[in-house]
Amino acid sequence: MQQVRIGIIGDFNFTYNTHHATNLALDHAGRFLEIELSYYWLKLSEVLSMKQNQFDAYDGLWVAPGPYLNQFYLNGVVELLLQRSVPVFITGEGFRALMDVLIQRNNLNANGEKLISDNLVEGNAFERLFIEPHTSSIIQLYETRSPEELTATRYSMYPQLIDALVEQSIDIEAYNQFEEPEIVSLKQQDFFVACGFCPQISSTRDLPHPLVYTFVKACLAFQAR
């Protein structure tokens, strides 16, 4: 049986529902694809000190939702991941970190303005989100699935910023009901996908979340290169 190794980046705490769900969602995907899947949690501080041969030990990297002990470290981790060719999947707060890093990389905020809102989801409860697929691949993934998702993070961005990011760095794969980008991918990477919501929460043994098993399939393809 084929083996896949995935590094989960985050400050793991088993009492956090999203962390527990991340493990389970990978289990669901492994069973669905009939592969042997191993995953290992990596603290942000560990990732920042990893050498190339340590990155090479993984077929894919998943930036899990927070909370994070150090938000500055998260941005540093995202910057590191942008320099790798390994498949990357980001869920939760990492979505905002990716936007921040891309803004800095492309010098899109020379005046130091606040171009992205703070988290618009209040408290610790999840908010219901409705996915509006924008590309054929995401339309296909959601053909047999409810568009309803759960999220603990949601951000609003200036339209001009979105336009600039689309021109230089990202493709918008799906919007939410507030007409904000909800799933994005990077133009220059084979698989680098980020979403603000938590697909792992709604993954089940019988119905693995399609974004999660698509990520795992990308890890399989990367391993075979």
N, C-alpha and C positions, 0 to 999 in steps of 0.2 A: 504493500500500500504506500502511495506517495506521501511524503512528509513535508509539512510546511511549518516554518518558524516565524512567528509574528511577535514583534515587540510592541507592548502597549505603554505609551508614554503618559505618565500621570502620577500624582502623589496618592497611591492607592490607600483606600480606606474601605474595608468590607461593609461598613455600616451605610455607605452611600449607595443608594439604589442604582445609580447610573454605572458605578464601578462594577457592582455585582452583575448587572445586566450586560455589561460589555463582555465579561467572561462567557456568560451564557449564550450571547448572540454568536460568538465565535464557535462555541460548541454546536449550536444549531447549524451554522454554515458548514462546519466540518462533516457533520453527519449527512447533510443534504448533498454535498459534493463527493461523499464517500472517500474522504482523505483523512490521514492522521495529522491533526493540527495541534501544535504546541504554542503556547503563548507565555510571555514573561513580562511582568510589569517593570518598567524602568523609571526611576525618579528623574525629574527634570534636571537636577544637579548631576546625576550620572550621565545623562545624554550629552550635556554640555562638555563633559570631559572625555567622551568616547573618541577613540581613534578609528581610522577608516576600516581596519580589519575587524573591529568590533561591530561596526555597522554591517559589514559583510556577512555577519552571522545570521542576519534576518532577511526573510523574503518579503517582508512588508512591515510598515510601522503605522500604528494607529494612535493618534493623539486623542486620548479620552477626555470626557468632560471633567471639569474641576469639581470642587474648588481646588485652587492651586495655592501652595505655600508662598510662591513668589511669582507674580505676574510678569516681572521683568525677565525672569528665566524663561517663561513661556515664549516670549517674543524671540529670545535667543535661540531656543530650540527650533522654532519655525524657520528662522534664518538658516540654520544648519540643514534642515530638511530640504530647503529649496536648492541646496547644492548637491543633493543626492539624486540618483536615478531610480532608487527603490520605490515601489508603490507606497503612497502615503494617503491615509484616510483621516480626516479631522472632523470631530463632532463636538458641539458645545462651544465653550469659550474660545477654543482655538480658532474658530471662524473669525472672530474679531481680531485675534492676534495676527492671523494671516493678512487681513486687510491692512492692519497697521504696518506690517513689514513691507508689503507691496507699495504702500504710500511712501514710505521712507526710501525704498529702493528706486522708485521712479520719480522721486522729488516732486510729489503731487501736493505738498502742503508747505510751500516756501514761506507762507505768512503765518504759520503756526496756528491755524484756525482749528476748531473742533469740527471735524468732518463726519465723525461717526458718533451716534448717541451712546449714552450709557445703556446698560441692560434694561430693556423695557418690560421684562417680566418681573413682577414684584413678588417679594416673599420667597418662600421655599416650595411653593406649589408649582406643578407643571401647568403650562398653558397649552390649549389645543391649537394646533396649527393645521392649515390645509394647503397641501402642495399643489401647485399649478405647473406641471411639466412644461418645459420650453424647448427641449431638444428631443429628437426621435428616440435616443437611447433611454432617456428618463420616461418618456411616454410609454415605451415598451415595458419598462420595469413596473410601472404603476397600472398597467392595463387590467390586471386581475387583483389589484390591491386597493384598499381604501386610501384616499389621499390624506386622511387624517393622521397627524403625527403629534407627538408630545415634545415640548421644549421647556427648558429652564432659562434659555437665553434668546433674546431677539434684539436686533439692532436696526436703526434707521441710518441711511447714508444719503448725503447730498447727491441729487441726480447727476450733477457735473462730475462728481467723483466716480460714480458708477460708470459713466460714459468713458472716462479716462482709463479706468481699470480694464474695461472691456477692450478698449483700443490697444492697450499695451500688454496685458497680462492674463486676463481671465475670460472664460466663456461662462455665461449664466445658463445653468442646466435646468433650474426651476425657480419659480417665485413662490411667495406665500400669499395669503389672501390680502395682505396689506401692500401688495405690489412691490415688495422688497426682495432682492436676491436671497434665496434660501439654500440653494445648492449651486456651488461653483466648481469649475475645474481649471487647471492651469493650461495655457496654450502650449507651453514648451515641454510638458511632461507626458509620458505615456499614461500614467495614472497618478493624479494628485487631485483628490476630491475633498471638498470641505462643505459641511452643512452645519447650520446653527442649531438644528434640532437634534434629538437623541433617537436615532433609528433603533438602537439596541433595546430601548424600553418596550417597543411593540413587537420585537422578534419573539417567535415561539418555536418550540421543537417541531411542530407540524408545519408552520409557516415562517421559515427564516426570513429575516428582512432582506429584500433584494439588493439594497445598497451594500449590506455587509457581505453577502455571498459574492457580489460582483467584485468587491475589494479582494476577497480571498481568491477568486479566479484570476485576478490581476497578479496576485502574489505567485500563483502557480505558473503563470506565463513568464513572469520575471525569473523564476527559478529555472525554467527550462531553457533560458537563453544561453 
